[in-house]
Amino acid sequence: MIPLVDLKAQYATIKTEIDQAIEEILVNTSFVGGPRLEQFERNFAAYCEAGECVGVANGTDALALIFRALSIGPGDEIITTTHTFAATVGAIMMCGATPVLVDIEPQTMLLCPDAVERAITPKTRAIVPVHLYGQPCDMDRLGELARAHSLPLIEDAAQAHGARWQGRRVGSLGTAAAFSFYPGKNLGAYGDGGAVVSDDSELMKRIRQLANHGRRTKYEHDVPGVNSRLDALQAAVLDIKLAHLDSWSQARRQHAAYYAKQLSGLEMTLPRVSPGAESVWHLFVVRTPRRDELARYLERAGVATGMHYPVPNHLQTAFANLGYQRGDLPHSEGAAESLLSLPLYPELTNSQRELIVSRIRDFFA
Ligand SMILES: *Cc1c(COP(=O)(O)O)cnc(C)c1O
């Protein structure tokens, strides 16, 4: 079976470095905080072309901590796309604010700036573009909107480590950005992890404090905080992997280009990258009305696929209290019914990708 993501293949390429770093931490017993975390935070901020990085427990907390540090809470509205992982919406609810879910641009499946503009009210406190599948949103249009309405732009960059918009890395394009290091993400830990990245040092100070029990000093707590820290083992793993990330993204780009070439002309909509965007191809998502049939066919042919995501958030039971109905956000609903993610990871071999392409061609023939 060709998997959707192959974390074993990746570990095999970095085993010596990783095992040595982990053993060092086990011997030093410096598990929370410490030099490995500080080093990773410096390196990741530099990688994102941003001023600072604060490691946190996961990507969901990264978003929720940004909202809390901006004093966004009950009665406030945050606008984002319905077509995202449920965590984007969950994080908005964690701070007590109301998610305002809007539709996507049908071509890219990314947050539609016109829909954002229509959704702005006097209660709006932030806009959250999600760089879904590794592709940055139109940050020029969204930046203009945010400036015109004096709203912070909070990037959900959980799927887009290293992607660029007009030559600039995601993470440096708004007020602050949230990253996830869930194992399957482009930069993945060996457990949960996340980070906030920003140029605003006052904001980052508040986030660091909120994420560490609201501490000012060891024994003095200024605000009711939470425990959301990136541990040293994860930081060490991430720091090693960060040095490989650009070459891994390059490999993803080559696989995506191969798929795009070999799968053109079939009864399938291929991913579309907008001018100005440089995707890091977290996922390769095709669309076809015969999605379920194709997924079953590939499963039998030894090719795993995924769906990101088959139920848009405005139709999830968890968010039913927001009051949306089927038909409210038609582009997202159409995408959810037809999308399919193909295997895409740096270590995918030429023979694997040839097999995947030929099975898909067989299906449409
Ligand atoms: C993974 C993900 C998150 C949440 O990150 P976790 O580390 O799993 O909490 C948020 N938004 C998007 C778009 C994601 O893909």
The ligand as a Tripos MOL2 file, in Angstrom:
@<TRIPOS>MOLECULE
LIG
   15    15     1     0     0
SMALL
NO_CHARGES

@<TRIPOS>ATOM
      1 C1         -3.2890   21.0360   11.8700 C.3       1 LIG1
      2 C2         -4.0360   22.3000   11.7430 C.ar      1 LIG1
      3 C3         -4.3650   23.1020   12.8440 C.ar      1 LIG1
      4 C4         -4.1890   22.6670   14.2680 C.3       1 LIG1
      5 O1         -2.9400   22.2560   14.6490 O.3       1 LIG1
      6 P1         -2.7730   21.1880   15.8300 P.3       1 LIG1
      7 O2         -1.2800   21.2240   16.0490 O.co2     1 LIG1
      8 O3         -3.2600   19.8810   15.3470 O.co2     1 LIG1
      9 O4         -3.5070   21.6980   17.0130 O.co2     1 LIG1
     10 C5         -4.9650   24.3190   12.6200 C.ar      1 LIG1
     11 N1         -5.2730   24.7350   11.3840 N.ar      1 LIG1
     12 C6         -5.0050   23.9830   10.3050 C.ar      1 LIG1
     13 C7         -5.3540   24.5060    8.9500 C.3       1 LIG1
     14 C8         -4.3900   22.7400   10.4430 C.ar      1 LIG1
     15 O5         -4.1510   21.9890    9.3570 O.3       1 LIG1
@<TRIPOS>BOND
     1     1     2 1
     2     2     3 ar
     3     2    14 ar
     4     3     4 1
     5     3    10 ar
     6     4     5 1
     7     5     6 1
     8     6     7 2
     9     6     8 1
    10     6     9 1
    11    10    11 ar
    12    11    12 ar
    13    12    13 1
    14    12    14 ar
    15    14    15 1
@<TRIPOS>SUBSTRUCTURE
     1 LIG1         1 GROUP 0 **** ****
